[in-house]
Amino acid sequence: MTTVLAVLAFLIAFGSIWFTTEALKRIDAHNDAVLKPHLGKIHALVDANDETLKSLTRRLGQLEKQVHLLKLKADLAPEIERETTAIQSGLNDAQHYIPTVRLNG
């Protein structure tokens, strides 16, 4: 008698597990059907945001290059002024130079 009750209990337990899995499959299928349109919209928004982010990253790289060039140009201005004054003083010295030897060709 105990064996029959044990087998019957196993059958009922496995039947309840099977029933539960079937119910979960139906619920999952229904939820997937309900969620797919919303997930499609979310995926489209994520893709659009990803493209915008890539575009902004490229633009940021370009702006960083331009800022670097502007910094280089700003650093060059004092250097160019110093070189100009050195060249000017060299030209002034050259104007006062009088050659001592004349070469006739």
C-alpha positions as CSV (number, residue, x, y, z in Angstrom):
1,M,0.0,0.0,0.0
2,T,2.8,2.4,0.8
3,T,4.5,1.7,-2.5
4,V,1.3,2.5,-4.4
5,L,0.9,5.8,-2.5
6,A,4.5,6.7,-3.1
7,V,4.2,6.0,-6.8
8,L,0.9,8.0,-6.9
9,A,2.6,10.9,-5.1
10,F,5.5,10.9,-7.6
11,L,3.0,10.9,-10.5
12,I,1.1,13.8,-8.9
13,A,4.4,15.7,-8.3
14,F,5.7,15.2,-11.8
15,G,2.2,16.1,-13.2
16,S,2.3,19.3,-11.2
17,I,5.8,20.1,-12.5
18,W,4.6,19.5,-16.1
19,F,1.5,21.6,-15.6
20,T,3.6,24.4,-14.2
21,T,6.1,24.4,-17.0
22,E,3.3,24.4,-19.6
23,A,1.7,27.3,-17.9
24,L,5.0,29.2,-17.7
25,K,5.6,28.5,-21.5
26,R,2.2,30.0,-22.3
27,I,2.8,33.0,-20.1
28,D,6.3,33.6,-21.6
29,A,4.9,33.3,-25.1
30,H,2.2,35.8,-24.3
31,N,4.6,38.2,-22.6
32,D,7.0,38.0,-25.6
33,A,4.2,38.8,-28.0
34,V,3.2,41.8,-25.8
35,L,6.8,43.1,-25.3
36,K,8.2,42.7,-28.8
37,P,6.6,46.0,-30.1
38,H,7.9,47.9,-27.1
39,L,11.3,46.3,-27.3
40,G,11.6,47.2,-31.0
41,K,11.0,50.8,-30.1
42,I,13.5,50.7,-27.3
43,H,16.1,49.1,-29.6
44,A,15.5,51.8,-32.2
45,L,16.0,54.5,-29.6
46,V,19.1,52.8,-28.3
47,D,20.5,52.6,-31.9
48,A,19.7,56.3,-32.5
49,N,21.4,57.2,-29.3
50,D,24.4,55.1,-30.2
51,E,24.7,56.9,-33.6
52,T,24.3,60.3,-31.9
53,L,27.0,59.3,-29.4
54,K,29.4,58.2,-32.2
55,S,28.8,61.4,-34.1
56,L,29.4,63.5,-31.0
57,T,32.6,61.5,-30.3
58,R,33.9,62.2,-33.8
59,R,33.0,65.9,-33.4
60,L,34.7,66.0,-30.0
61,G,37.9,64.6,-31.6
62,Q,37.8,67.3,-34.3
63,L,37.3,70.0,-31.8
64,E,40.2,68.7,-29.7
65,K,42.4,68.9,-32.7
66,Q,41.3,72.4,-33.5
67,V,41.9,73.5,-29.8
68,H,45.4,71.9,-30.0
69,L,46.1,73.9,-33.2
70,L,44.9,77.1,-31.6
71,K,47.1,76.5,-28.6
72,L,50.0,76.0,-30.9
73,K,49.2,79.2,-32.8
74,A,48.9,81.1,-29.5
75,D,52.3,79.7,-28.4
76,L,53.9,80.6,-31.7
77,A,53.0,84.4,-31.5
78,P,55.5,85.3,-28.8
79,E,58.1,83.1,-30.4
80,I,57.6,84.8,-33.8
81,E,57.8,88.2,-32.1
82,R,61.2,87.2,-30.5
83,E,62.5,85.9,-33.8
84,T,61.3,89.1,-35.6
85,T,63.1,91.3,-33.1
86,A,66.3,89.2,-33.5
87,I,66.1,89.4,-37.3
88,Q,65.5,93.2,-37.1
89,S,68.5,93.7,-34.8
90,G,70.6,91.6,-37.2
91,L,69.5,93.8,-40.1
92,N,70.3,96.9,-38.2
93,D,73.8,95.5,-37.5
94,A,74.2,94.6,-41.1
95,Q,73.3,98.1,-42.3
96,H,76.1,99.5,-40.1
97,Y,78.6,97.0,-41.4
98,I,81.2,98.4,-43.8
99,P,83.4,95.9,-45.7
100,T,87.1,96.6,-45.4
101,V,88.3,94.7,-48.5
102,R,87.0,95.4,-52.0
103,L,87.1,92.6,-54.5
104,N,87.3,93.5,-58.2
105,G,86.1,90.8,-60.5
